[in-house]
Amino acid sequence: MINLIEKLQSGDRLEASECFKLYDLDLFTLGKFANLKRQKLHGKKAFFNLNRHINPTNICADVCKFCAFSSHRKNPNPYIMSHDEIMQIVEKSVENGAKEIHIVSAHNPNTSWQWYLEIFKKIKEIYPNLHVKALTAAEVDFLSRHHGLSYDEVIDKMIEYGVDSMPGGGAEIFDEDIRAKICKGKVGSKNWLEIHKKWHERGRLSNATMLFGHIEEPKHRIDHMLRIRDLQDMTNGFNAFIPLVYQKDNNFIKVSKFMGSVEILKTMAISRLVLDNVPHIKAYWATSTINLAMVAQEFGADDLDGTIQKESIQSAAGAKSASGMDMRNFIDLIRSSGLTPVERDSMYNEIKVY
């Protein structure tokens, strides 16, 4: 353990074997070194953006046990939006200041690939400067399988139709034994990484996520982070890593003991220490709560995501994020925490420092 502390003090890259020992350290030791690395990269800046999440359908061919969003017997309210309905939301969102539209859907077997993709072209025709973040690797995999398209064909169509960057959803936990229990039939870990690799090879950026706090163990989280680190060494295409806190309501995973704030903050800090090549660690307030996301800014995280305006996926499972967050609240919370609020665009270019 002394050698691990010395390695953290030096700031050198941790070997895989050393990464697996990080959870043995106490929270404040991890927080100390994660915060030093965070400050070296970003100083006291805490980033956020003005965005709007849109989820055009909850009808899904997959049955992930952790999901409370898709229509099933615990959520018997299936829906699908028309393109006109989506465009009305986009118009209102732009009027409210959104600079990014984040579009993620369930895997609807009753729609065409054109329904998924043509909405992006419609958005870009009217709002060419609006950033479109859309289609997780899980959606790319679904469109490929369901419509007989290769990954390359789906990705090329995404770019042709106006997608600017990819969100990190669908990663869950990469360990295939865990995936078989919580999201069997969904894109596998190797294909998730392959899809993002192909996206990066086209000069495009994406995010990466990790869903934790369900039936996985700390070793599975470390394995997940190391696979992200390995791909980032190859492509340098990940903007941010987002540890997503599992939400326990309205789903089919039996978790006897829900993790507390210490475990969440340790995972945030470890993410910063392991992922030395990913620029940003996002404490996604929609899953962690805004208060814990603010604390996480001193445990390695430097980003809070955005105003969201409306959030459907996490709130369906119990998160208090359905109505988004006001920009003024973001600024006041960041300032009162002794940090500098920085509004960013989707590529982390600074728009305004408050």
C-alpha positions in Angstrom: 0.0 0.0 0.0 3.0 2.3 0.7 4.1 1.9 -2.9 0.6 2.8 -4.2 0.6 6.0 -2.1 4.1 6.8 -3.5 2.8 6.3 -7.0 -0.2 8.6 -6.4 2.1 11.2 -5.0 4.3 11.0 -8.0 1.4 11.4 -10.4 2.7 8.7 -12.7 0.3 6.3 -14.5 -1.1 3.5 -12.3 -0.5 0.0 -13.5 -3.6 -2.2 -13.8 -2.7 -4.2 -10.7 -2.3 -0.9 -8.8 -5.7 0.3 -9.9 -7.4 -2.8 -8.4 -6.1 -1.8 -5.0 -7.5 1.8 -5.0 -10.8 0.8 -3.3 -8.8 -0.3 -0.3 -7.8 3.3 0.3 -10.0 5.6 2.5 -12.2 8.2 0.9 -10.1 11.2 1.9 -6.8 9.8 0.7 -8.5 9.1 -2.7 -10.1 12.5 -2.6 -6.8 14.3 -1.9 -5.0 12.8 -4.9 -8.0 13.0 -7.2 -8.5 16.7 -6.4 -4.8 17.4 -7.0 -5.1 15.8 -10.5 -8.4 17.6 -11.1 -6.8 21.0 -10.2 -3.7 20.3 -12.3 -6.0 19.8 -15.3 -8.8 22.4 -14.6 -7.9 24.5 -11.6 -11.1 25.6 -9.8 -13.3 25.5 -12.9 -16.6 23.6 -12.7 -18.1 23.1 -16.1 -21.8 22.9 -17.2 -23.7 23.5 -20.4 -27.2 24.5 -21.5 -28.8 21.4 -23.0 -32.1 19.6 -23.5 -32.6 15.9 -23.3 -35.2 14.4 -25.6 -36.2 10.7 -25.5 -38.4 10.1 -28.6 -39.7 6.7 -27.7 -39.7 4.3 -24.8 -40.8 1.2 -26.8 -37.8 -1.2 -26.6 -36.9 -4.6 -28.1 -34.5 -5.1 -25.2 -35.4 -5.9 -21.6 -32.7 -4.5 -19.3 -33.4 -5.3 -15.7 -32.2 -1.9 -14.4 -34.3 0.1 -16.8 -37.4 1.9 -15.6 -37.8 4.0 -18.7 -38.8 1.5 -21.4 -42.4 0.4 -21.5 -43.0 -2.9 -19.6 -45.2 -4.1 -16.9 -43.8 -1.6 -14.3 -44.2 1.2 -16.9 -47.2 0.3 -19.1 -47.2 3.7 -20.9 -45.6 3.2 -24.3 -45.1 6.2 -26.5 -43.4 7.3 -29.7 -43.0 10.9 -30.9 -43.5 12.2 -34.4 -40.8 14.3 -35.9 -43.1 17.3 -35.7 -43.4 16.8 -31.9 -39.7 16.5 -31.6 -39.1 19.7 -33.6 -41.6 21.6 -31.4 -39.5 20.6 -28.4 -36.3 21.6 -30.1 -37.8 25.0 -31.0 -38.8 25.7 -27.4 -35.5 24.4 -26.1 -33.6 26.8 -28.3 -35.8 29.7 -27.2 -34.9 28.7 -23.6 -31.2 28.9 -24.4 -30.2 25.3 -25.2 -27.0 24.9 -27.2 -27.1 21.1 -27.2 -29.9 18.7 -28.0 -29.2 15.2 -26.5 -31.4 12.6 -28.2 -31.5 9.0 -26.9 -34.3 6.5 -27.5 -35.2 3.0 -26.6 -34.7 0.4 -29.3 -38.1 0.5 -31.0 -38.6 -2.4 -33.4 -41.6 -0.8 -35.0 -39.8 2.1 -36.6 -37.5 2.5 -39.6 -33.9 3.6 -39.4 -35.1 6.8 -41.2 -37.3 7.7 -38.2 -34.2 7.5 -36.0 -31.9 9.5 -38.3 -33.9 11.9 -40.4 -34.8 14.0 -37.4 -31.2 15.1 -37.1 -31.2 16.5 -40.6 -34.4 18.4 -39.9 -32.8 19.9 -36.8 -29.7 20.9 -38.6 -31.6 22.5 -41.5 -33.2 25.0 -39.1 -30.6 25.2 -36.4 -27.2 24.5 -38.1 -25.2 25.7 -35.1 -27.1 23.6 -32.6 -25.0 20.7 -31.3 -26.7 17.3 -31.8 -25.5 14.6 -29.4 -27.4 11.4 -30.3 -27.5 7.7 -30.7 -25.7 5.6 -28.1 -23.5 2.7 -29.1 -26.4 0.5 -28.0 -28.7 2.2 -30.5 -26.1 1.9 -33.2 -25.9 -1.8 -32.5 -29.7 -2.1 -32.5 -30.1 -0.3 -35.8 -27.3 -2.4 -37.3 -28.9 -5.7 -36.3 -32.5 -4.7 -36.9 -32.1 -3.1 -40.3 -29.2 -5.2 -41.7 -26.7 -2.4 -41.7 -23.0 -2.6 -40.8 -21.7 -0.4 -37.9 -19.8 1.6 -40.5 -23.0 2.2 -42.5 -24.9 3.4 -39.4 -22.0 5.6 -38.3 -21.6 7.2 -41.8 -25.3 7.8 -41.9 -25.2 9.5 -38.5 -22.5 11.9 -39.8 -24.4 12.4 -43.0 -27.6 13.3 -41.2 -26.1 15.7 -38.8 -25.0 14.0 -35.5 -22.1 15.9 -34.0 -21.1 13.7 -31.1 -22.1 10.4 -29.4 -23.3 10.1 -25.9 -21.8 7.4 -23.7 -24.9 5.4 -22.9 -25.2 1.6 -23.2 -21.8 0.9 -21.6 -23.4 -0.2 -18.3 -20.6 -2.5 -16.9 -18.4 -4.2 -19.4 -18.0 -7.5 -17.6 -20.0 -9.9 -19.7 -21.1 -12.1 -16.7 -22.7 -9.0 -15.2 -24.2 -7.9 -18.5 -25.8 -11.3 -18.9 -27.7 -10.7 -15.7 -28.7 -7.1 -16.1 -28.9 -6.4 -19.9 -28.8 -9.7 -21.8 -29.2 -9.2 -25.5 -28.0 -5.6 -25.5 -24.7 -4.6 -27.3 -21.7 -6.5 -25.9 -18.8 -4.7 -24.3 -16.4 -5.5 -27.2 -18.9 -4.1 -29.8 -19.6 -1.0 -27.6 -15.9 -0.2 -27.6 -15.6 -1.0 -31.4 -18.5 1.4 -32.2 -16.8 4.2 -30.3 -13.5 3.4 -31.9 -15.0 3.6 -35.4 -16.6 7.0 -34.4 -13.3 8.3 -33.1 -11.5 7.1 -36.3 -13.7 9.5 -38.2 -12.4 12.4 -36.1 -15.5 12.6 -33.9 -15.7 12.7 -30.1 -17.9 10.9 -27.7 -18.4 10.3 -24.0 -18.2 7.0 -22.0 -20.4 6.0 -19.1 -20.4 3.3 -16.3 -23.5 2.3 -14.4 -22.5 1.3 -10.9 -24.1 0.5 -7.6 -26.2 -2.5 -8.6 -24.8 -6.1 -8.6 -21.3 -5.4 -9.8 -18.3 -5.3 -7.5 -15.4 -2.8 -7.3 -13.2 -5.0 -9.5 -15.7 -4.8 -12.3 -15.6 -1.0 -12.1 -11.9 -1.0 -12.4 -11.9 -3.4 -15.3 -14.4 -1.1 -17.0 -12.3 2.0 -16.5 -9.1 0.3 -17.7 -10.9 -0.7 -21.0 -11.9 2.9 -21.5 -8.3 4.0 -20.8 -6.9 1.4 -23.3 -9.2 2.7 -26.1 -8.4 6.3 -25.2 -4.7 5.6 -25.6 -5.5 4.4 -29.1 -8.0 7.1 -30.3 -8.0 10.0 -27.9 -11.7 10.3 -28.7 -13.4 10.4 -25.3 -14.3 13.9 -24.0 -15.6 12.8 -20.6 -16.1 9.8 -18.4 -19.5 9.7 -16.6 -20.0 7.3 -13.6 -23.7 6.9 -13.5 -25.2 6.1 -10.1 -27.7 3.2 -10.3 -31.3 4.3 -9.6 -33.2 1.6 -7.6 -36.9 2.3 -8.3 -39.3 0.7 -10.7 -37.0 -2.0 -12.2 -36.2 -5.6 -11.8 -32.8 -5.8 -10.1 -32.8 -6.9 -6.5 -30.3 -4.8 -4.6 -30.4 -5.5 -0.9 -28.2 -2.6 0.2 -28.1 0.6 -1.8 -24.6 2.3 -1.8 -24.0 5.5 0.2 -22.3 8.7 -0.6 -18.9 7.4 0.4 -18.9 4.7 -2.2 -20.1 7.1 -4.9 -17.4 9.7 -4.1 -14.7 7.0 -3.9 -15.8 5.8 -7.4 -15.6 9.4 -8.7 -12.2 9.9 -7.3 -10.9 6.6 -8.6 -12.2 7.4 -12.0 -10.1 10.6 -12.1 -7.0 8.6 -10.9 -7.3 5.7 -13.3 -8.4 7.7 -16.4 -5.4 9.9 -16.6 -6.0 10.3 -20.4 -9.7 11.3 -20.3 -9.9 15.1 -19.9 -13.1 15.4 -17.9 -14.9 13.4 -15.2 -18.6 14.3 -15.1 -20.6 14.0 -11.9 -24.0 13.7 -13.6 -26.3 15.4 -11.2 -29.4 13.6 -12.6 -28.2 10.4 -11.0 -26.1 11.5 -8.1 -28.3 14.4 -6.9 -27.0 18.0 -7.4 -25.7 18.2 -3.8 -23.5 15.1 -4.1 -22.4 16.2 -7.6 -21.2 19.5 -6.1 -19.2 17.6 -3.4 -17.8 15.4 -6.2 -16.2 18.5 -7.7 -13.6 18.2 -4.9 -13.2 14.4 -5.4 -12.0 14.5 -9.0 -15.0 15.5 -11.0 -14.9 18.8 -12.9 -18.3 18.8 -14.8 -22.0 18.6 -13.8 -23.5 18.0 -17.2 -26.2 20.7 -18.0 -29.5 22.2 -17.4 -31.2 19.3 -19.2 -34.6 21.1 -19.1 -36.4 17.8 -19.0 -35.1 14.3 -18.1 -37.1 11.1 -18.5 -34.7 8.1 -18.1 -33.2 8.5 -14.7 -36.3 10.1 -13.2 -38.4 7.1 -14.2 -36.2 5.1 -11.8 -36.5 7.5 -8.9 -34.0 10.4 -9.6 -35.2 13.9 -8.9 -34.3 15.2 -12.3 -37.5 15.3 -14.3 -37.6 19.1 -14.6 -34.0 19.8 -15.1 -32.0 22.5 -13.4 -32.1 26.3 -13.8 -28.8 27.9 -15.0 -28.8 30.4 -12.2 -29.0 27.6 -9.7 -25.9 26.0 -11.3 -24.0 29.3 -11.1 -24.9 30.0 -7.5 -24.2 26.4 -6.3 -20.8 26.4 -8.0 -19.9 29.8 -6.6 -21.0 29.0 -3.1 -18.7 25.9 -3.3 -15.7 28.0 -3.9 -15.4 27.0 -7.5 -15.6 29.0 -10.8 -18.7 28.4 -12.9 -17.8 27.8 -16.6 -20.5 27.5 -19.2 -19.1 25.2 -22.0 -20.1 24.0 -25.3 -20.4 20.3 -26.1 -16.7 20.0 -26.9 -15.7 21.7 -23.7 -14.8 25.0 -25.4 -15.4 27.7 -22.8 -18.3 30.0 -23.6 -18.5 32.2 -20.5 -16.6 32.2 -17.2 -18.8 33.5 -14.3 
